[in-house]
């Protein structure tokens, strides 16, 4: 599902204009992004959590060139679904 499809579904379900819904969806995504950039997780009860995961430094190999390189430690954004969300998907 794309962002445009989400906007269409929400507009259809609520009766709010698509332009307004699109603004709200984009503002929500921007707020989540800004919070994660600051290092703060976002918890949406019944849906899941947007968190920052730390990846440790590791060695990687380029098998075509037969070389080894080091990938430095870094943080990545991640999504962890809630237990009720996981259960609903499993029973589908």
N, CA, C and O atoms as CSV, one atom per row, in Angstrom:
chain,resi,resn,atom,element,x,y,z
A,1,UNK,N,N,0.849,-1.171,0.000
A,1,UNK,CA,C,0.000,0.000,0.000
A,1,UNK,C,C,0.901,1.243,0.000
A,1,UNK,O,O,1.866,1.322,0.761
A,2,UNK,N,N,0.581,2.184,-0.840
A,2,UNK,CA,C,1.356,3.412,-0.946
A,2,UNK,C,C,0.745,4.505,-0.076
A,2,UNK,O,O,-0.351,4.351,0.462
A,3,UNK,N,N,1.470,5.606,0.050
A,3,UNK,CA,C,0.964,6.734,0.826
A,3,UNK,C,C,-0.326,7.272,0.210
A,3,UNK,O,O,-1.257,7.634,0.930
A,4,UNK,N,N,-0.379,7.323,-1.116
A,4,UNK,CA,C,-1.588,7.803,-1.793
A,4,UNK,C,C,-2.778,6.898,-1.496
A,4,UNK,O,O,-3.894,7.385,-1.312
A,5,UNK,N,N,-2.555,5.603,-1.448
A,5,UNK,CA,C,-3.639,4.666,-1.138
A,5,UNK,C,C,-4.096,4.829,0.310
A,5,UNK,O,O,-5.287,4.721,0.601
A,6,UNK,N,N,-3.154,5.090,1.218
A,6,UNK,CA,C,-3.525,5.343,2.615
A,6,UNK,C,C,-4.387,6.596,2.703
A,6,UNK,O,O,-5.402,6.608,3.399
A,7,UNK,N,N,-3.986,7.645,2.000
A,7,UNK,CA,C,-4.759,8.893,1.994
A,7,UNK,C,C,-6.160,8.632,1.469
A,7,UNK,O,O,-7.134,9.112,2.051
A,8,UNK,N,N,-6.283,7.878,0.380
A,8,UNK,CA,C,-7.596,7.569,-0.185
A,8,UNK,C,C,-8.466,6.800,0.800
A,8,UNK,O,O,-9.646,7.112,0.959
A,9,UNK,N,N,-7.890,5.791,1.466
A,9,UNK,CA,C,-8.658,4.974,2.418
A,9,UNK,C,C,-9.131,5.810,3.611
A,9,UNK,O,O,-10.281,5.693,4.036
A,10,UNK,N,N,-8.254,6.643,4.145
A,10,UNK,CA,C,-8.628,7.471,5.294
A,10,UNK,C,C,-9.683,8.499,4.894
A,10,UNK,O,O,-10.634,8.739,5.639
A,11,UNK,N,N,-9.518,9.105,3.722
A,11,UNK,CA,C,-10.499,10.093,3.250
A,11,UNK,C,C,-11.864,9.442,3.056
A,11,UNK,O,O,-12.895,10.022,3.395
A,12,UNK,N,N,-11.857,8.234,2.509
A,12,UNK,CA,C,-13.111,7.520,2.281
A,12,UNK,C,C,-13.778,7.133,3.610
A,12,UNK,O,O,-14.996,7.235,3.751
A,13,UNK,N,N,-12.966,6.688,4.586
A,13,UNK,CA,C,-13.506,6.239,5.870
A,13,UNK,C,C,-13.995,7.389,6.744
A,13,UNK,O,O,-14.942,7.225,7.513
A,14,UNK,N,N,-13.352,8.557,6.628
A,14,UNK,CA,C,-13.701,9.668,7.513
A,14,UNK,C,C,-14.551,10.743,6.856
A,14,UNK,O,O,-15.222,11.505,7.552
A,15,UNK,N,N,-14.536,10.820,5.534
A,15,UNK,CA,C,-15.274,11.861,4.841
A,15,UNK,C,C,-14.535,13.189,4.798
A,15,UNK,O,O,-15.109,14.207,4.409
A,16,UNK,N,N,-13.279,13.187,5.191
A,16,UNK,CA,C,-12.460,14.403,5.161
A,16,UNK,C,C,-11.814,14.514,3.782
A,16,UNK,O,O,-11.528,13.502,3.143
A,17,UNK,N,N,-11.587,15.743,3.329
A,17,UNK,CA,C,-10.983,15.961,2.019
A,17,UNK,C,C,-9.603,15.326,1.936
A,17,UNK,O,O,-8.874,15.270,2.926
A,18,UNK,N,N,-9.248,14.843,0.734
A,18,UNK,CA,C,-7.966,14.174,0.532
A,18,UNK,C,C,-6.777,15.087,0.818
A,18,UNK,O,O,-5.759,14.635,1.342
A,19,UNK,N,N,-6.901,16.364,0.478
A,19,UNK,CA,C,-5.800,17.308,0.703
A,19,UNK,C,C,-5.501,17.420,2.198
A,19,UNK,O,O,-4.338,17.440,2.602
A,20,UNK,N,N,-6.540,17.491,3.006
A,20,UNK,CA,C,-6.376,17.587,4.457
A,20,UNK,C,C,-5.774,16.304,5.014
A,20,UNK,O,O,-4.874,16.347,5.853
A,21,UNK,N,N,-6.270,15.172,4.551
A,21,UNK,CA,C,-5.757,13.880,5.010
A,21,UNK,C,C,-4.288,13.733,4.627
A,21,UNK,O,O,-3.484,13.253,5.426
A,22,UNK,N,N,-3.936,14.143,3.414
A,22,UNK,CA,C,-2.554,14.043,2.969
A,22,UNK,C,C,-1.642,14.894,3.852
A,22,UNK,O,O,-0.544,14.461,4.200
A,23,UNK,N,N,-2.075,16.076,4.209
A,23,UNK,CA,C,-1.297,16.949,5.090
A,23,UNK,C,C,-1.078,16.287,6.447
A,23,UNK,O,O,0.022,16.332,6.998
A,24,UNK,N,N,-2.130,15.674,6.981
A,24,UNK,CA,C,-2.033,15.014,8.283
A,24,UNK,C,C,-1.101,13.803,8.212
A,24,UNK,O,O,-0.269,13.615,9.099
A,25,UNK,N,N,-1.228,12.993,7.183
A,25,UNK,CA,C,-0.374,11.809,7.032
A,25,UNK,C,C,1.094,12.227,6.909
A,25,UNK,O,O,1.962,11.641,7.556
A,26,UNK,N,N,1.366,13.225,6.092
A,26,UNK,CA,C,2.744,13.682,5.912
A,26,UNK,C,C,3.295,14.297,7.195
A,26,UNK,O,O,4.466,14.097,7.517
A,27,UNK,N,N,2.473,15.041,7.932
A,27,UNK,CA,C,2.915,15.632,9.195
A,27,UNK,C,C,3.196,14.550,10.231
A,27,UNK,O,O,4.140,14.669,11.013
A,28,UNK,N,N,2.381,13.491,10.242
A,28,UNK,CA,C,2.591,12.379,11.160
A,28,UNK,C,C,3.917,11.683,10.863
A,28,UNK,O,O,4.700,11.410,11.773
A,29,UNK,N,N,4.162,11.399,9.587
A,29,UNK,CA,C,5.408,10.735,9.212
A,29,UNK,C,C,6.612,11.616,9.527
A,29,UNK,O,O,7.644,11.111,9.969
A,30,UNK,N,N,6.499,12.907,9.311
A,30,UNK,CA,C,7.592,13.836,9.603
A,30,UNK,C,C,7.860,13.897,11.110
A,30,UNK,O,O,9.015,13.960,11.529
A,31,UNK,N,N,6.810,13.879,11.918
A,31,UNK,CA,C,6.973,13.901,13.375
A,31,UNK,C,C,7.680,12.647,13.864
A,31,UNK,O,O,8.550,12.720,14.731
A,32,UNK,N,N,7.308,11.498,13.310
A,32,UNK,CA,C,7.959,10.241,13.675
A,32,UNK,C,C,9.436,10.293,13.290
A,32,UNK,O,O,10.304,9.911,14.076
A,33,UNK,N,N,9.714,10.766,12.082
A,33,UNK,CA,C,11.091,10.857,11.598
A,33,UNK,C,C,11.924,11.785,12.485
A,33,UNK,O,O,13.042,11.437,12.865
A,34,UNK,N,N,11.395,12.948,12.813
A,34,UNK,CA,C,12.123,13.908,13.640
A,34,UNK,C,C,12.389,13.364,15.037
A,34,UNK,O,O,13.460,13.590,15.598
A,35,UNK,N,N,11.427,12.653,15.597
A,35,UNK,CA,C,11.599,12.067,16.918
A,35,UNK,C,C,12.719,11.028,16.903
A,35,UNK,O,O,13.548,10.994,17.812
A,36,UNK,N,N,12.745,10.186,15.878
A,36,UNK,CA,C,13.788,9.174,15.785
A,36,UNK,C,C,15.162,9.796,15.554
A,36,UNK,O,O,16.160,9.305,16.082
A,37,UNK,N,N,15.221,10.863,14.778
A,37,UNK,CA,C,16.495,11.554,14.546
A,37,UNK,C,C,17.042,12.101,15.869
A,37,UNK,O,O,18.253,12.095,16.092
A,38,UNK,N,N,16.156,12.570,16.737
A,38,UNK,CA,C,16.574,13.079,18.050
A,38,UNK,C,C,16.918,11.950,19.016
A,38,UNK,O,O,17.437,12.209,20.102
A,39,UNK,N,N,16.637,10.691,18.637
A,39,UNK,CA,C,16.945,9.552,19.497
A,39,UNK,C,C,15.798,9.118,20.377
A,39,UNK,O,O,15.990,8.296,21.274
A,40,UNK,N,N,14.606,9.649,20.146
A,40,UNK,CA,C,13.431,9.304,20.951
A,40,UNK,C,C,12.562,8.290,20.212
A,40,UNK,O,O,12.175,8.531,19.068
A,41,UNK,N,N,12.250,7.160,20.848
A,41,UNK,CA,C,11.350,6.199,20.196
A,41,UNK,C,C,9.912,6.717,20.165
A,41,UNK,O,O,9.549,7.602,20.940
A,42,UNK,N,N,9.101,6.165,19.271
A,42,UNK,CA,C,7.698,6.543,19.139
A,42,UNK,C,C,6.859,5.293,19.409
A,42,UNK,O,O,7.017,4.279,18.729
A,43,UNK,N,N,5.972,5.364,20.395
A,43,UNK,CA,C,5.126,4.242,20.774
A,43,UNK,C,C,3.680,4.529,20.367
A,43,UNK,O,O,3.097,5.522,20.804
A,44,UNK,N,N,3.107,3.671,19.539
A,44,UNK,CA,C,1.708,3.784,19.140
A,44,UNK,C,C,0.978,2.554,19.682
A,44,UNK,O,O,1.066,1.468,19.110
A,45,UNK,N,N,0.264,2.734,20.779
A,45,UNK,CA,C,-0.394,1.629,21.472
A,45,UNK,C,C,-1.331,0.872,20.534
A,45,UNK,O,O,-2.156,1.475,19.848
A,46,UNK,N,N,-1.195,-0.449,20.510
A,46,UNK,CA,C,-2.025,-1.302,19.672
A,46,UNK,C,C,-1.516,-1.427,18.249
A,46,UNK,O,O,-2.060,-2.208,17.469
A,47,UNK,N,N,-0.478,-0.670,17.891
A,47,UNK,CA,C,0.080,-0.724,16.542
A,47,UNK,C,C,1.525,-1.188,16.575
A,47,UNK,O,O,1.873,-2.197,15.963
A,48,UNK,N,N,2.367,-0.450,17.290
A,48,UNK,CA,C,3.764,-0.840,17.390
A,48,UNK,C,C,4.639,0.326,17.797
A,48,UNK,O,O,4.153,1.398,18.159
A,49,UNK,N,N,5.942,0.094,17.731
A,49,UNK,CA,C,6.920,1.091,18.141
A,49,UNK,C,C,7.940,1.329,17.040
A,49,UNK,O,O,8.412,0.391,16.398
A,50,UNK,N,N,8.270,2.586,16.834
A,50,UNK,CA,C,9.367,2.956,15.960
A,50,UNK,C,C,10.549,3.219,16.878
A,50,UNK,O,O,10.493,4.112,17.724
A,51,UNK,N,N,11.616,2.451,16.721
A,51,UNK,CA,C,12.750,2.526,17.634
A,51,UNK,C,C,14.046,2.674,16.844
A,51,UNK,O,O,14.076,2.508,15.625
A,52,UNK,N,N,15.114,2.990,17.573
A,52,UNK,CA,C,16.448,3.055,16.998
A,52,UNK,C,C,17.192,1.799,17.441
A,52,UNK,O,O,17.263,1.511,18.636
A,53,UNK,N,N,17.745,1.056,16.495
A,53,UNK,CA,C,18.547,-0.124,16.811
A,53,UNK,C,C,20.010,0.196,16.542
A,53,UNK,O,O,20.352,0.826,15.541
A,54,UNK,N,N,20.866,-0.252,17.458
A,54,UNK,CA,C,22.299,-0.033,17.297
A,54,UNK,C,C,22.915,-1.270,16.653
A,54,UNK,O,O,22.686,-2.393,17.102
A,55,UNK,N,N,23.679,-1.060,15.619
A,55,UNK,CA,C,24.395,-2.142,14.956
A,55,UNK,C,C,25.868,-2.026,15.331
A,55,UNK,O,O,26.471,-0.965,15.170
A,56,UNK,N,N,26.442,-3.106,15.826
A,56,UNK,CA,C,27.842,-3.108,16.232
A,56,UNK,C,C,28.755,-3.122,15.007
A,56,UNK,O,O,28.331,-3.450,13.899
A,57,UNK,N,N,30.008,-2.760,15.234
A,57,UNK,CA,C,31.006,-2.807,14.163
A,57,UNK,C,C,31.196,-4.268,13.758
A,57,UNK,O,O,31.178,-5.162,14.605
A,58,UNK,N,N,31.378,-4.504,12.455
A,58,UNK,CA,C,31.586,-5.871,11.997
A,58,UNK,C,C,32.471,-5.883,10.762
A,58,UNK,O,O,32.649,-4.870,10.086
A,59,UNK,N,N,33.017,-7.051,10.492
A,59,UNK,CA,C,33.860,-7.232,9.309
A,59,UNK,C,C,33.003,-7.827,8.202
A,59,UNK,O,O,32.196,-8.725,8.443
A,60,UNK,N,N,33.181,-7.325,7.001
A,60,UNK,CA,C,32.446,-7.829,5.840
A,60,UNK,C,C,33.459,-8.199,4.773
A,60,UNK,O,O,34.560,-7.651,4.730
A,61,UNK,N,N,33.079,-9.134,3.912
A,61,UNK,CA,C,33.991,-9.581,2.867
A,61,UNK,C,C,33.399,-9.311,1.499
A,61,UNK,O,O,32.207,-9.513,1.267
A,62,UNK,N,N,34.254,-8.850,0.595
A,62,UNK,CA,C,33.907,-8.724,-0.807
A,62,UNK,C,C,34.509,-9.948,-1.489
A,62,UNK,O,O,35.714,-10.000,-1.737
A,63,UNK,N,N,33.671,-10.924,-1.788
A,63,UNK,CA,C,34.205,-12.195,-2.290
A,63,UNK,C,C,34.737,-12.105,-3.709
A,63,UNK,O,O,35.555,-12.932,-4.111
A,64,UNK,N,N,34.287,-11.118,-4.477
A,64,UNK,CA,C,34.807,-10.990,-5.842
A,64,UNK,C,C,36.227,-10.442,-5.852
A,64,UNK,O,O,37.037,-10.832,-6.693
A,65,UNK,N,N,36.536,-9.535,-4.920
A,65,UNK,CA,C,37.881,-8.946,-4.846
A,65,UNK,C,C,38.750,-9.604,-3.784
A,65,UNK,O,O,39.929,-9.274,-3.658
A,66,UNK,N,N,38.182,-10.530,-3.020
A,66,UNK,CA,C,38.884,-11.217,-1.943
A,66,UNK,C,C,39.466,-10.221,-0.924
A,66,UNK,O,O,40.615,-10.347,-0.501
A,67,UNK,N,N,38.653,-9.235,-0.543
A,67,UNK,CA,C,39.089,-8.249,0.441
A,67,UNK,C,C,38.127,-8.239,1.619
A,67,UNK,O,O,36.964,-8.628,1.509
A,68,UNK,N,N,38.646,-7.786,2.739
A,68,UNK,CA,C,37.835,-7.641,3.946
A,68,UNK,C,C,37.778,-6.170,4.307
A,68,UNK,O,O,38.789,-5.468,4.260
A,69,UNK,N,N,36.598,-5.710,4.665
A,69,UNK,CA,C,36.444,-4.323,5.084
A,69,UNK,C,C,35.690,-4.285,6.401
A,69,UNK,O,O,34.980,-5.228,6.751
A,70,UNK,N,N,35.849,-3.200,7.117
A,70,UNK,CA,C,35.167,-3.024,8.390
A,70,UNK,C,C,33.991,-2.081,8.202
A,70,UNK,O,O,34.132,-0.982,7.668
A,71,UNK,N,N,32.830,-2.534,8.653
A,71,UNK,CA,C,31.639,-1.688,8.643
A,71,UNK,C,C,31.531,-1.088,10.036
A,71,UNK,O,O,31.403,-1.829,11.010
A,72,UNK,N,N,31.578,0.232,10.156
A,72,UNK,CA,C,31.555,0.856,11.490
A,72,UNK,C,C,30.205,0.680,12.186
A,72,UNK,O,O,29.188,0.408,11.548
A,73,UNK,N,N,30.222,0.843,13.501
A,73,UNK,CA,C,28.981,0.785,14.282
A,73,UNK,C,C,28.071,1.924,13.840
A,73,UNK,O,O,28.543,3.017,13.526
A,74,UNK,N,N,26.757,1.663,13.815
A,74,UNK,CA,C,25.812,2.685,13.383
A,74,UNK,C,C,24.428,2.380,13.941
A,74,UNK,O,O,24.165,1.279,14.424
A,75,UNK,N,N,23.558,3.367,13.867
A,75,UNK,CA,C,22.174,3.226,14.323
A,75,UNK,C,C,21.260,3.198,13.111
A,75,UNK,O,O,21.507,3.879,12.116
A,76,UNK,N,N,20.192,2.394,13.205
A,76,UNK,CA,C,19.206,2.328,12.129
A,76,UNK,C,C,17.802,2.415,12.722
A,76,UNK,O,O,17.575,1.957,13.842
A,77,UNK,N,N,16.857,2.998,11.981
A,77,UNK,CA,C,15.468,2.996,12.457
A,77,UNK,C,C,14.857,1.619,12.247
A,77,UNK,O,O,15.193,0.918,11.293
A,78,UNK,N,N,13.957,1.241,13.146
A,78,UNK,CA,C,13.302,-0.061,13.041
A,78,UNK,C,C,11.865,0.063,13.547
A,78,UNK,O,O,11.532,0.981,14.297
A,79,UNK,N,N,11.029,-0.873,13.125
A,79,UNK,CA,C,9.642,-0.924,13.586
A,79,UNK,C,C,9.418,-2.243,14.282
A,79,UNK,O,O,9.776,-3.295,13.752
A,80,UNK,N,N,8.831,-2.204,15.461
A,80,UNK,CA,C,8.492,-3.412,16.205
A,80,UNK,C,C,6.984,-3.421,16.403
A,80,UNK,O,O,6.459,-2.594,17.150
A,81,UNK,N,N,6.271,-4.344,15.745
A,81,UNK,CA,C,4.809,-4.370,15.876
A,81,UNK,C,C,4.373,-4.808,17.273
A,81,UNK,O,O,5.093,-5.537,17.955
A,82,UNK,N,N,3.191,-4.361,17.692
A,82,UNK,CA,C,2.652,-4.755,18.993
A,82,UNK,C,C,2.211,-6.216,18.945
A,82,UNK,O,O,2.029,-6.789,17.871
A,83,UNK,N,N,2.045,-6.802,20.119
A,83,UNK,CA,C,1.637,-8.210,20.198
A,83,UNK,C,C,0.265,-8.432,19.555
A,83,UNK,O,O,0.045,-9.445,18.891
A,84,UNK,N,N,-0.652,-7.489,19.753
A,84,UNK,CA,C,-1.984,-7.650,19.167
A,84,UNK,C,C,-1.924,-7.543,17.649
A,84,UNK,O,O,-2.674,-8.230,16.956
A,85,UNK,N,N,-1.049,-6.699,17.122
A,85,UNK,CA,C,-0.861,-6.550,15.674
A,85,UNK,C,C,-0.305,-7.849,15.096
A,85,UNK,O,O,-0.793,-8.335,14.075
A,86,UNK,N,N,0.715,-8.411,15.748
A,86,UNK,CA,C,1.321,-9.663,15.292
A,86,UNK,C,C,0.292,-10.790,15.317
A,86,UNK,O,O,0.213,-11.585,14.380
A,87,UNK,N,N,-0.496,-10.857,16.393
A,87,UNK,CA,C,-1.513,-11.899,16.515
A,87,UNK,C,C,-2.562,-11.780,15.428
A,87,UNK,O,O,-3.004,-12.792,14.884
A,88,UNK,N,N,-2.973,-10.546,15.099
A,88,UNK,CA,C,-3.973,-10.340,14.050
A,88,UNK,C,C,-3.447,-10.779,12.679
A,88,UNK,O,O,-4.190,-11.351,11.882
A,89,UNK,N,N,-2.183,-10.515,12.411
A,89,UNK,CA,C,-1.593,-10.919,11.126
A,89,UNK,C,C,-1.446,-12.441,11.072
A,89,UNK,O,O,-1.685,-13.052,10.031
A,90,UNK,N,N,-1.057,-13.045,12.181
A,90,UNK,CA,C,-0.879,-14.508,12.219
A,90,UNK,C,C,-2.188,-15.253,11.984
A,90,UNK,O,O,-2.204,-16.285,11.314
A,91,UNK,N,N,-3.281,-14.735,12.530
A,91,UNK,CA,C,-4.559,-15.444,12.395
A,91,UNK,C,C,-5.201,-15.212,11.034
A,91,UNK,O,O,-6.149,-15.911,10.675
A,92,UNK,N,N,-4.708,-14.255,10.281
A,92,UNK,CA,C,-5.259,-13.967,8.946
A,92,UNK,C,C,-4.994,-15.134,8.105
A,92,UNK,O,O,-5.359,-15.144,6.929
